[in-house]
Amino acid sequence: MADTSQLPEPSYTYLQSGTYYAGLIVTDKYNRSSSVIKPVSITVTLPSANFCWETNFLEVSFTDESTEGDATITSWSWDFGDGSTSTEQDPAVHAYADAGTY
């Protein structure tokens, strides 16, 4: 096992979905022991990126509508398709130079 614990009721956070094998060894005061290994099936819910927008001629307001998975969303990376980017959750109005599909 990569991670171990001496606690009677440990907690562990799995970062990816999959089947993992958790093991336990118990030892009594006479140094007699018993062990067991059991499969633990984990499903990790990833964040889901989504947004909406409103247009006013060449100006577009983007609003983040992403949903969290098992963890809080901590960063955003917008690409407006015209070479401009933003790392804000809800970027200010973006003005495009020309009409078109971006």
C-alpha positions as CSV (number, residue, x, y, z in Angstrom):
1,M,0.0,0.0,0.0
2,A,1.3,3.4,-0.9
3,D,-0.5,5.3,2.0
4,T,-0.8,3.7,5.5
5,S,-2.3,4.7,8.8
6,Q,-2.0,3.6,12.4
7,L,-5.4,5.1,13.2
8,P,-8.3,2.8,14.1
9,E,-10.7,4.7,11.7
10,P,-8.6,6.5,9.1
11,S,-10.0,8.6,6.3
12,Y,-8.5,8.8,2.8
13,T,-9.4,10.9,-0.3
14,Y,-9.2,9.2,-3.6
15,L,-8.6,11.7,-6.5
16,Q,-9.6,9.4,-9.4
17,S,-12.5,7.0,-10.1
18,G,-11.6,3.3,-10.0
19,T,-11.4,0.2,-7.8
20,Y,-8.8,0.3,-5.1
21,Y,-7.8,-2.4,-2.7
22,A,-7.8,-1.3,1.0
23,G,-6.1,-3.6,3.5
24,L,-6.3,-3.9,7.3
25,I,-4.0,-5.7,9.6
26,V,-4.9,-6.0,13.3
27,T,-2.7,-7.3,16.0
28,D,-3.6,-8.2,19.6
29,K,-1.5,-7.8,22.8
30,Y,-0.1,-11.3,22.2
31,N,1.2,-10.3,18.8
32,R,-1.3,-12.4,17.0
33,S,-2.6,-10.8,13.8
34,S,-5.2,-11.1,11.2
35,S,-5.5,-9.3,7.8
36,V,-8.1,-8.5,5.2
37,I,-8.0,-6.8,1.8
38,K,-11.2,-5.6,0.2
39,P,-12.0,-3.7,-3.0
40,V,-13.3,-0.2,-2.7
41,S,-15.1,1.2,-5.7
42,I,-14.8,5.0,-6.0
43,T,-16.7,7.3,-8.3
44,V,-15.2,10.8,-8.5
45,T,-17.5,13.5,-9.9
46,L,-15.6,16.0,-12.0
47,P,-16.6,19.7,-12.5
48,S,-18.7,20.5,-15.6
49,A,-17.8,23.6,-17.5
50,N,-20.7,25.6,-18.9
51,F,-21.6,29.3,-19.6
52,C,-24.2,31.6,-21.1
53,W,-23.8,34.9,-22.9
54,E,-25.7,38.0,-23.9
55,T,-24.8,40.1,-26.9
56,N,-25.1,43.8,-27.5
57,F,-23.7,44.4,-31.0
58,L,-20.0,43.5,-30.8
59,E,-20.0,43.4,-26.9
60,V,-20.7,40.1,-25.2
61,S,-21.3,39.4,-21.5
62,F,-20.2,35.9,-20.5
63,T,-21.5,34.3,-17.3
64,D,-20.1,31.1,-15.8
65,E,-22.7,28.4,-15.2
66,S,-20.3,25.6,-14.4
67,T,-21.2,23.1,-11.7
68,E,-18.9,21.7,-9.1
69,G,-18.0,18.0,-8.8
70,D,-16.8,16.6,-5.6
71,A,-14.6,19.7,-5.0
72,T,-14.9,23.5,-5.2
73,I,-14.0,25.1,-8.5
74,T,-10.8,27.2,-7.9
75,S,-9.9,28.5,-11.4
76,W,-11.4,29.5,-14.7
77,S,-9.7,29.8,-18.1
78,W,-11.7,31.6,-20.7
79,D,-10.7,31.7,-24.4
80,F,-12.9,34.2,-26.4
81,G,-11.7,32.8,-29.8
82,D,-10.1,36.1,-30.9
83,G,-6.8,35.7,-29.1
84,S,-8.2,37.2,-25.8
85,T,-8.4,35.3,-22.6
86,S,-9.5,35.7,-19.0
87,T,-9.1,33.9,-15.7
88,E,-12.1,35.6,-13.9
89,Q,-15.1,33.5,-13.0
90,D,-17.5,36.0,-14.8
91,P,-15.4,38.2,-17.1
92,A,-16.4,41.7,-17.8
93,V,-18.0,42.6,-21.1
94,H,-15.7,41.4,-24.0
95,A,-15.7,43.6,-27.1
96,Y,-15.0,41.9,-30.4
97,A,-13.4,43.9,-33.2
98,D,-15.5,42.4,-35.9
99,A,-18.8,40.5,-36.3
100,G,-18.4,36.8,-36.9
101,T,-18.4,33.4,-35.3
102,Y,-15.7,32.9,-32.7
